[in-house]
Amino acid sequence: MLNIATMFPPDRIRNFCIIAHIDHGKSTLADRFLEITHTYSKREMKHAQMLDTMELEQERGITIKLQPVRMEWKGYQLNLIDTPGHVDFQYEVSRSLAACEGAILIVDATQGIEAQTLSNTYLAIGHNLTIIPVINKIDLPAADILKVQKEMKDILGIDEKDIICISAKEGTNVSVILDRIIEQVPAPIAPSSEETKALIFDSVYDNYKGVMAYVKVVQGSIKKNDTVYFLHTKQKVEVLEVGFFSPKYKTCDSLSAGEIGYVVTGLKTVRDAKVGDTIYGGKNMLTAQPLPGYKKITPFVFASLFPIEGDDYANLRDALEKLSLNDSSLSFEPDNSPALGHGFRCGFLGLLHMEIVQERLEREYDLNLIITAPSVSYKIILSTGEEKVISNPSELPDPSSYEKILEPYTRIEILTPPKCIGGIMELAKEKRGLYQSTSYLEEDRVMLVYDIPLAEVIIDFFDLLKNISSGYASMSYEILDYRADDLVKLDILVAGEMVEALSSIVHKSKAIQRGMELTKRLKELLPKAQFPIALQAAIGSRVIARETIPALRKDVTAKLYGGDVSRKMKLLKKQKEGKKRMKQIGKVHISQEAFLAILKR
């Protein structure tokens, strides 16, 4: 592997990232960059998507974790950050953009502009990045270059002559992109200052070195044995090592202004080196201003994880602790269910993030897990005026102690062919969407914008959207704010006893429908008992839906061989009284399988 620890002045450094929709060829293009710049030789390219280091990333063909790499091209130092494309990792993308001055925007020649392409482009424009437009996969038979060029011109206002047409797979015109980066992407601005400031755009935990902060040095320099501070977490550390990505870790003497690299801090948890924080080295710690853009990561989607084997609870706790060391956006706290036992209530950035965490826990830590249906966090305005955030309906206080419930809303942008508009509008209306706008981007592409509650989006919105549009529509969303609505807590009672694990917060207009669905499903799943079992859905003390599981009856008259009918009636009456007594003392056990079938919807 080429040693590229050469010192470069700031005017010969270029920092850039690659942004695109999922499966438009980001990681494949990064592979060609590594080959052309001889950062990796062909012999060392053991598999495709070299920057996707996780087995899960290579299997799914998506980037989950951003990955930086330093390259050298025609006397310039090029720092690339390969970013995720999925909306769940939008925060990670925004941090990457904050560490760069330029962005390569990739559009698939066969699919054209998708919703996430637009979202990431606007994010890059918001960070004042120089955008280099690229059309990829021109080698495919289905490629329609002229059509995609027109799309990019009409929708994004990009001049057609500025667009580079490439095949990342075959390496066609890839070197042209590197030349364009040197020509058009500005060098990082490095203010002359005795103070050191560096932006943390990612952090990971190493078993031997502790927390390693991925940084872009904005001013000054960082070297081994320097004493530095984290301005937001107020941590003081001594730098144990500095280096850059080649793409493996490579130590160097120092990181200067404009460079991207890593700093070994020796900290024991990544929560002490939060993404977006500022590393500061100087004498004015109390008055030092952090670099702009810091934002605390807030999970919006919650689900409970339970081990199938009760003995695995301690192993699950250890696995979550280790996984959270490398994923600061994952939060968890102990949870308990009458049927599923002890587990953890976890917070995620989105459904894909939840799925990835579950798979990693099962693969890397050899656990068999049950995951409940996802839900969202709610804000409760108490009668005292205080705000309380809850992630579990069981935490909702008594109705007399709060004034209103607020739920998170999302702004959804849907790109679709015109023929699907009617069906998508019906779907959005059904999901309590608030219409914002319709934009005809070109003849066969329309953008619909809605504000929809997050709770309505996370369950099945994407699947229904794909069904309605036959797979042609794409969507991206961002969390807006919390809004008050007519929300109620729906309780499920089995034989008169409330089952907390089945409680949910729903919109009042959908409460009866949801209550009927749950009681009917319970009736199908629960076995009969020796007494009738009442299944009720209730809001407070008002029952809104009911089903009854009939008693399992024994034929007490089977032994009769004749005689007066009064003998038969006497036996039936005796049985009826016995069932009445049993109903008063009988307990209903809900099996784990039944709980799973209901909770997972």
Residue pairs with C-beta under 8 A, 6 or more apart in sequence:
1 39
1 40
1 41
1 44
1 246
1 248
2 38
2 39
2 72
4 39
4 70
4 71
4 72
4 77
4 246
5 244
5 250
5 252
6 72
6 77
7 256
8 76
8 77
8 259
10 187
10 188
10 189
10 190
10 256
10 257
10 258
11 187
12 75
12 76
12 77
12 187
13 76
13 77
13 79
13 187
13 188
13 258
13 259
14 76
14 77
14 78
14 79
14 101
14 102
14 181
14 182
14 185
14 187
15 79
15 81
15 99
15 100
15 101
15 102
15 185
15 188
15 216
15 258
15 260
16 78
16 79
16 80
16 81
16 100
16 101
16 102
16 103
16 104
16 132
16 181
16 185
17 80
17 81
17 82
17 83
17 96
17 97
17 99
17 100
17 102
17 103
17 104
18 26
18 29
18 30
18 80
18 81
18 82
18 83
18 103
18 104
18 106
19 26
19 83
19 85
19 93
19 97
19 103
19 104
19 105
19 106
19 117
19 120
19 121
19 123
19 124
20 26
20 85
20 105
20 106
20 107
20 108
20 116
20 117
20 120
20 136
21 85
21 108
21 111
21 114
21 115
21 116
21 117
21 120
21 474
22 62
22 85
22 86
22 116
23 61
23 62
23 85
23 108
24 85
24 106
24 107
24 108
24 111
24 114
24 117
24 136
24 137
25 106
25 108
25 136
25 137
25 168
25 169
26 63
26 82
26 83
26 85
26 106
27 48
27 49
27 51
27 52
27 63
27 82
28 48
28 49
28 136
28 168
28 169
29 104
29 106
29 134
29 136
29 166
29 168
29 174
29 177
30 49
30 50
30 51
30 69
30 80
30 82
31 45
31 48
31 49
31 50
31 51
31 168
32 168
32 171
32 174
33 39
33 69
33 71
33 78
33 80
33 174
33 178
34 40
34 45
34 50
34 51
34 69
34 71
34 247
35 41
35 42
35 45
35 171
36 73
36 171
36 174
36 175
36 178
37 71
37 72
37 73
37 78
37 178
39 69
39 70
39 71
39 72
39 246
39 247
40 50
47 58
48 58
49 57
49 58
49 61
49 63
50 247
51 63
51 67
51 69
51 82
51 247
52 58
52 62
52 63
52 64
52 67
52 82
53 65
53 67
54 64
54 65
55 363
56 64
56 356
56 359
56 360
56 363
57 63
57 64
57 65
62 84
62 85
62 86
63 82
63 83
63 84
63 85
64 84
64 89
64 356
65 84
65 92
65 202
66 81
66 82
66 83
66 84
66 92
66 93
66 95
66 96
66 201
66 202
67 81
67 82
67 245
67 247
68 79
68 80
68 81
68 82
68 202
68 214
68 245
68 247
68 260
69 79
69 80
69 82
69 245
69 246
69 247
70 77
70 78
70 79
70 80
70 244
70 245
70 246
70 260
70 261
71 77
71 78
71 79
71 80
72 78
73 178
73 182
74 178
74 179
74 182
76 182
77 259
78 178
78 181
78 182
79 100
79 259
79 260
81 96
81 99
81 100
81 201
81 260
83 89
83 92
83 93
83 96
83 97
84 92
84 93
85 116
85 120
86 116
86 350
86 352
87 116
87 119
87 350
87 476
87 477
87 478
88 348
88 349
88 350
88 351
88 352
88 353
89 349
89 352
89 353
90 119
90 123
90 478
91 275
91 295
91 297
91 329
91 349
92 202
92 275
93 120
93 123
94 123
94 127
94 293
95 201
95 202
95 275
95 276
95 293
96 201
97 103
97 123
97 124
97 127
97 129
98 127
98 199
98 201
98 216
98 276
98 293
99 199
99 201
99 216
99 260
100 127
100 129
101 129
101 130
101 185
101 186
101 187
101 188
102 129
102 130
102 131
102 132
102 181
102 184
102 185
102 186
103 124
103 129
103 130
103 131
103 132
104 132
104 134
104 177
104 181
105 117
105 120
105 121
105 124
105 131
105 132
105 133
105 134
105 156
106 134
106 135
106 136
107 113
107 117
107 133
107 134
107 135
107 136
107 148
107 151
107 152
108 114
108 135
108 136
108 137
108 148
109 135
109 136
109 137
109 138
109 140
109 143
109 144
109 145
109 148
109 165
110 137
110 140
110 142
110 143
110 144
112 144
112 147
112 148
112 151
112 445
113 148
113 151
113 152
113 155
113 156
113 415
113 441
113 445
114 415
114 474
115 413
115 414
115 415
115 447
115 474
115 475
115 476
116 474
116 476
118 155
118 156
118 413
118 415
118 447
118 476
119 413
119 476
119 478
121 131
121 156
124 131
125 131
130 184
130 185
130 186
131 158
132 164
132 177
132 180
132 181
132 184
132 185
133 152
133 156
133 158
133 162
133 163
133 164
134 163
134 164
134 165
134 166
134 177
135 145
135 148
135 149
135 152
135 163
135 164
135 165
135 166
136 166
136 167
136 168
137 143
137 167
137 168
137 169
138 145
138 165
138 166
138 167
138 172
139 167
139 169
139 170
139 172
145 165
149 160
149 163
150 160
150 442
151 441
151 442
151 445
152 158
152 160
152 163
153 159
153 160
154 441
154 442
155 441
155 442
155 445
164 173
164 176
164 177
164 180
165 173
166 172
166 173
166 174
166 176
166 177
167 173
168 174
187 258
188 216
188 218
188 257
188 258
190 218
190 219
190 256
190 257
190 258
191 218
191 219
191 257
192 219
193 219
193 220
194 220
194 282
195 219
195 220
195 280
195 281
195 282
195 283
195 284
195 288
196 217
196 219
196 220
196 221
196 222
196 226
196 228
196 279
196 280
196 281
196 282
197 217
197 218
197 219
197 220
197 278
197 279
197 280
197 281
197 288
197 291
198 215
198 216
198 217
198 218
198 222
198 255
198 263
198 278
198 279
199 215
199 216
199 218
199 276
199 278
199 279
199 291
199 293
200 213
200 214
200 215
200 230
200 273
200 274
200 275
200 276
200 277
200 278
200 279
201 214
201 215
201 216
201 275
201 276
202 213
202 214
202 275
203 211
203 212
203 213
203 214
203 270
203 273
203 274
203 275
203 328
204 211
204 212
204 214
204 270
204 325
204 326
205 211
205 212
205 269
205 270
205 325
205 326
206 212
206 264
209 240
209 241
209 264
209 266
210 240
210 264
210 265
210 266
210 267
210 268
211 264
211 265
211 266
211 267
211 268
211 269
211 270
211 272
211 273
212 249
212 262
212 263
212 264
212 265
213 262
213 263
213 265
213 273
213 279
214 260
214 261
214 262
215 222
215 255
215 260
215 261
215 262
215 263
215 279
216 258
216 259
216 260
217 255
217 256
217 257
217 258
217 259
217 260
217 261
218 257
218 291
219 257
220 257
220 281
220 282
221 254
221 255
221 256
221 257
222 228
222 239
222 242
222 254
222 255
222 263
222 279
222 281
223 239
223 242
223 253
223 254
223 255
224 239
224 240
224 241
224 242
224 253
224 254
225 238
225 239
226 238
226 239
226 281
227 236
227 237
227 238
227 239
227 281
228 236
228 237
228 238
228 239
228 263
228 279
228 280
228 281
229 235
229 236
229 237
229 279
229 280
229 281
229 285
229 288
230 237
230 272
230 273
230 274
230 277
230 278
230 279
230 280
231 277
231 278
231 279
231 280
231 288
231 290
232 274
232 276
232 277
232 278
232 290
232 294
233 271
233 272
233 273
233 274
233 277
235 265
235 267
235 272
235 273
237 265
237 266
237 267
238 266
239 263
239 264
239 265
240 264
240 265
240 266
241 251
241 263
241 264
242 251
242 252
242 253
242 254
242 255
242 261
242 262
242 263
242 264
243 249
243 250
243 251
243 252
243 261
243 262
244 250
244 252
244 255
244 259
244 260
244 261
244 262
245 260
245 261
245 262
249 262
252 261
255 261
255 263
263 279
265 272
265 273
267 273
269 325
270 324
270 325
270 326
270 327
270 328
271 328
274 294
274 296
274 297
274 328
275 297
275 328
276 293
276 294
276 295
277 290
277 294
278 290
278 291
278 294
280 288
280 290
282 288
297 328
297 329
297 349
299 329
299 330
299 331
299 347
299 348
299 349
299 377
300 347
300 348
300 349
300 350
300 376
300 377
300 408
300 454
300 479
301 347
301 348
301 349
301 350
301 351
301 353
301 354
301 374
301 375
301 376
301 454
301 458
302 345
302 346
302 347
302 348
302 374
302 375
302 376
302 377
302 391
302 392
303 345
303 346
303 348
303 354
303 371
303 372
303 373
303 374
303 375
304 335
304 337
304 340
304 343
304 344
304 345
304 346
304 371
304 372
305 316
305 320
305 332
305 343
305 344
305 346
305 358
305 361
305 369
305 370
305 371
306 335
306 337
306 340
306 341
306 342
306 343
306 369
306 370
306 371
306 372
307 313
307 315
307 316
307 341
307 343
307 367
307 368
307 369
307 370
308 368
308 369
308 370
309 368
310 341
310 342
312 367
312 368
313 341
313 342
313 343
315 365
315 367
316 343
316 344
316 361
316 365
316 367
316 369
317 344
318 365
319 361
319 364
319 365
319 367
320 330
320 332
320 344
320 346
320 361
322 365
323 330
323 357
323 360
323 361
323 364
323 365
324 330
324 331
324 332
327 357
329 348
329 349
329 353
330 346
330 347
330 348
330 353
330 357
331 346
331 347
332 344
332 345
332 346
332 347
333 344
333 345
334 342
334 343
334 344
334 345
335 342
335 343
335 344
335 345
335 392
336 342
336 343
337 343
337 501
337 595
338 499
338 500
338 501
338 590
339 501
339 590
339 591
339 592
339 594
339 595
340 370
340 501
340 592
340 595
340 596
343 370
345 391
345 392
346 354
346 357
347 377
347 391
348 354
348 357
348 374
350 458
351 374
351 458
354 371
354 374
358 369
358 371
361 367
361 369
362 368
362 369
370 592
370 596
371 600
372 599
372 600
373 459
373 599
373 600
373 601
374 458
374 459
375 391
375 392
375 393
375 455
375 504
375 505
376 391
376 407
376 408
376 454
376 455
376 458
377 389
377 390
377 391
377 408
378 389
378 390
378 391
378 396
378 405
378 406
378 407
378 408
378 482
378 487
378 505
379 387
379 388
379 389
379 405
379 406
379 407
379 482
380 387
380 388
380 389
380 390
380 396
380 397
380 402
380 404
380 405
380 406
381 387
381 402
381 403
381 404
381 405
381 406
381 484
382 388
382 397
382 401
382 402
382 403
383 400
383 401
383 402
383 403
388 397
388 402
390 396
393 489
393 503
393 504
393 505
394 500
394 503
396 402
396 405
396 489
396 505
399 489
399 540
404 484
405 484
405 485
405 487
405 505
406 482
406 483
406 484
406 485
407 453
407 454
407 455
407 482
407 483
407 485
407 487
407 505
408 453
408 454
408 455
408 479
408 480
408 481
408 482
409 451
409 452
409 453
409 454
409 479
409 480
409 481
409 482
409 483
410 451
410 452
410 453
410 454
410 457
410 477
410 478
410 479
410 480
411 436
411 449
411 450
411 451
411 477
411 478
411 480
412 428
412 433
412 449
412 450
412 451
412 452
412 457
412 475
412 476
412 477
413 447
413 448
413 449
413 475
413 476
413 477
414 424
414 447
414 448
414 449
414 450
414 465
414 473
414 474
414 475
415 441
415 445
415 446
415 447
415 473
415 474
415 475
416 424
416 445
416 446
416 447
416 448
416 469
416 472
416 473
416 474
417 444
417 445
417 446
417 469
417 472
417 473
418 440
418 444
418 446
420 468
420 469
420 470
420 472
420 473
421 438
421 446
421 448
423 468
423 469
424 448
424 465
424 468
424 469
424 473
425 435
425 448
427 461
427 464
427 465
427 468
428 435
428 448
428 450
428 452
431 452
431 453
431 456
431 457
431 461
432 452
432 453
432 456
432 507
433 450
433 451
433 452
433 456
434 450
434 451
434 452
435 449
435 450
436 449
436 450
436 451
437 447
437 448
437 449
438 446
438 447
438 448
438 449
439 446
439 447
439 449
440 446
441 447
451 480
452 461
452 477
453 483
453 485
453 507
454 479
455 505
457 477
459 601
462 475
465 473
465 475
466 473
485 507
486 507
486 508
486 509
487 505
487 506
487 507
487 508
488 505
488 506
488 507
488 508
488 511
488 539
488 540
489 503
489 504
489 505
489 539
489 540
490 503
490 504
490 505
490 506
490 511
490 514
490 515
490 518
490 537
490 538
490 539
491 498
491 502
491 503
491 537
491 538
491 539
492 498
492 499
492 502
492 503
492 515
492 518
492 519
492 522
492 535
492 536
492 537
492 538
493 499
493 534
493 535
493 536
493 537
493 538
494 522
494 526
494 533
494 534
494 535
494 588
494 590
495 533
495 534
495 583
495 586
495 587
495 588
496 534
497 588
499 590
501 595
501 599
502 518
502 598
502 599
504 514
506 514
508 539
511 537
511 539
511 544
512 544
512 545
514 537
515 537
515 538
515 544
515 545
516 537
516 545
518 537
518 545
518 598
519 535
519 536
519 537
519 545
519 546
519 547
520 547
521 597
521 598
522 535
522 547
522 594
522 598
523 535
523 547
523 548
523 549
525 593
525 594
525 597
525 598
526 533
526 535
526 549
526 588
526 590
526 594
528 549
528 550
528 551
528 552
529 549
529 551
529 552
529 586
529 588
530 551
530 552
530 579
530 582
530 586
531 551
531 579
531 582
531 583
531 586
532 548
532 549
532 550
532 551
532 579
532 583
533 548
533 549
533 588
534 546
534 548
535 546
535 547
535 548
535 549
536 543
536 545
536 546
537 543
537 544
537 545
537 546
538 544
551 579
553 575
554 575
556 571
556 572
556 574
556 575
557 568
557 571
557 572
560 567
560 568
560 571
